[in-house]
């Protein structure tokens, strides 16, 4: 005697498996993005903090931000680049500017996705930090 429901379980598994896999990979991607976004914000804050110390510069702020990001975003190339420059835009960039009484550090670009859906695409990353410069009085 054959059981008519014998293939039903296999069919249900075949239909449900891609959905479960998509949900798991999506959850992993969201967790990674949240972690990377937090690391980028903290790196931008560290760079801005380093650049606001008396005698420091926007160049130092950019270098500190790149160093902090490189440790957190393994496998992502980070370059110092500001919007409006003639050089081609890198995939992940840091721009530090002295804006008078404050220092501004911006980070932009994208990082690789766990499952790349679009070739060359990635997950967008942004950070914007403005800190007032420290002043010492005699």
C-alpha positions as a printed Julia matrix, in Angstrom:
138×3 Matrix{Float64}:
  0.0    0.0    0.0
  1.46   3.36  -1.05
  1.11   6.48   1.02
 -0.1    9.39  -1.12
  1.51  11.92   1.26
  5.01  10.45   0.94
  6.29  13.09  -1.51
  4.41  15.91   0.16
  7.0   16.41   2.92
  9.81  16.57   0.36
  7.88  19.09  -1.71
  7.15  21.26   1.34
 10.83  21.16   2.32
 11.9   22.11  -1.22
  9.53  25.09  -1.19
 10.37  26.26   2.34
 14.17  25.85   2.23
 14.93  28.89   0.0
 12.75  31.11   2.19
 14.45  29.94   5.39
 17.89  30.39   3.81
 16.96  33.9    2.68
 15.76  34.81   6.18
 18.94  33.47   7.82
 21.28  35.22   5.38
 19.25  38.42   5.68
 19.54  38.33   9.48
 23.31  37.76   9.23
 23.64  40.64   6.75
 21.66  43.03   8.96
 23.77  42.09  12.0
 26.99  42.67  10.06
 25.74  45.99   8.67
 24.78  47.25  12.13
 28.2   46.26  13.48
 30.05  47.87  10.55
 27.96  51.06  10.74
 28.75  51.38  14.46
 32.46  50.81  13.78
 32.45  53.49  11.07
 30.7   56.01  13.36
 33.19  55.33  16.16
 36.15  55.58  13.76
 34.87  58.94  12.46
 34.4   60.15  16.05
 37.95  59.01  16.98
 39.38  60.77  13.94
 37.5   63.98  14.68
 38.59  63.83  18.31
 42.25  63.4   17.24
 41.94  66.3   14.79
 40.45  68.72  17.31
 43.37  68.57  19.73
 45.45  71.77  19.69
 47.94  71.7   16.83
 46.35  68.73  15.05
 44.96  68.91  11.53
 42.31  67.51   9.23
 44.99  65.27   7.68
 45.64  63.65  11.05
 41.89  63.22  11.57
 41.59  61.44   8.21
 44.57  59.16   8.93
 43.23  58.21  12.39
 39.79  57.49  10.9
 41.27  55.3    8.16
 43.4   53.39  10.69
 40.44  52.81  13.02
 38.19  51.73  10.15
 40.8   49.38   8.68
 40.92  47.46  11.95
 37.13  47.13  12.1
 36.35  46.55   8.41
 38.75  43.78   7.47
 38.91  43.31   3.72
 37.56  46.76   2.85
 39.95  49.24   1.29
 39.53  52.72   2.76
 40.94  55.82   1.04
 41.17  59.5    1.92
 38.99  61.25  -0.66
 36.57  64.17  -0.55
 33.53  64.72  -2.79
 34.41  67.14  -5.55
 37.95  65.85  -6.07
 38.94  64.91  -9.58
 40.31  61.52  -8.56
 37.89  58.63  -9.04
 35.68  57.93  -6.05
 36.89  54.93  -4.04
 34.43  52.34  -2.82
 34.9   53.44   0.82
 36.22  56.92   1.61
 37.05  59.33   4.45
 36.95  63.12   4.12
 38.14  65.41   6.93
 37.72  69.18   6.71
 38.74  72.06   8.94
 35.66  74.3    9.09
 37.04  77.07  11.29
 36.17  76.48  14.92
 35.3   72.81  14.31
 36.49  69.77  12.42
 34.2   67.69  10.21
 34.8   64.04   9.35
 32.61  62.3    6.78
 32.71  58.65   5.77
 30.87  57.27   2.78
 30.73  54.44   0.34
 29.78  50.81   0.6
 31.02  47.54   2.05
 30.63  44.08   0.59
 27.43  42.16   1.15
 27.26  38.58   2.45
 25.33  37.55  -0.65
 26.04  40.03  -3.43
 22.83  40.45  -5.39
 24.12  43.2   -7.68
 27.6   42.84  -9.14
 29.89  45.51  -7.73
 27.17  46.64  -5.34
 27.32  46.6   -1.61
 25.74  47.84   1.57
 25.88  51.64   1.97
 27.83  53.03   4.93
 27.66  56.67   6.06
 28.95  58.67   9.03
 29.1   62.4    9.72
 30.84  63.88  12.78
 31.49  67.54  13.63
 33.47  68.38  16.77
 34.49  71.79  18.09
 38.21  72.35  18.37
 39.76  72.38  21.79
 41.15  75.69  22.93
 43.72  76.26  25.64
 44.03  79.59  27.41
 47.09  80.88  29.2
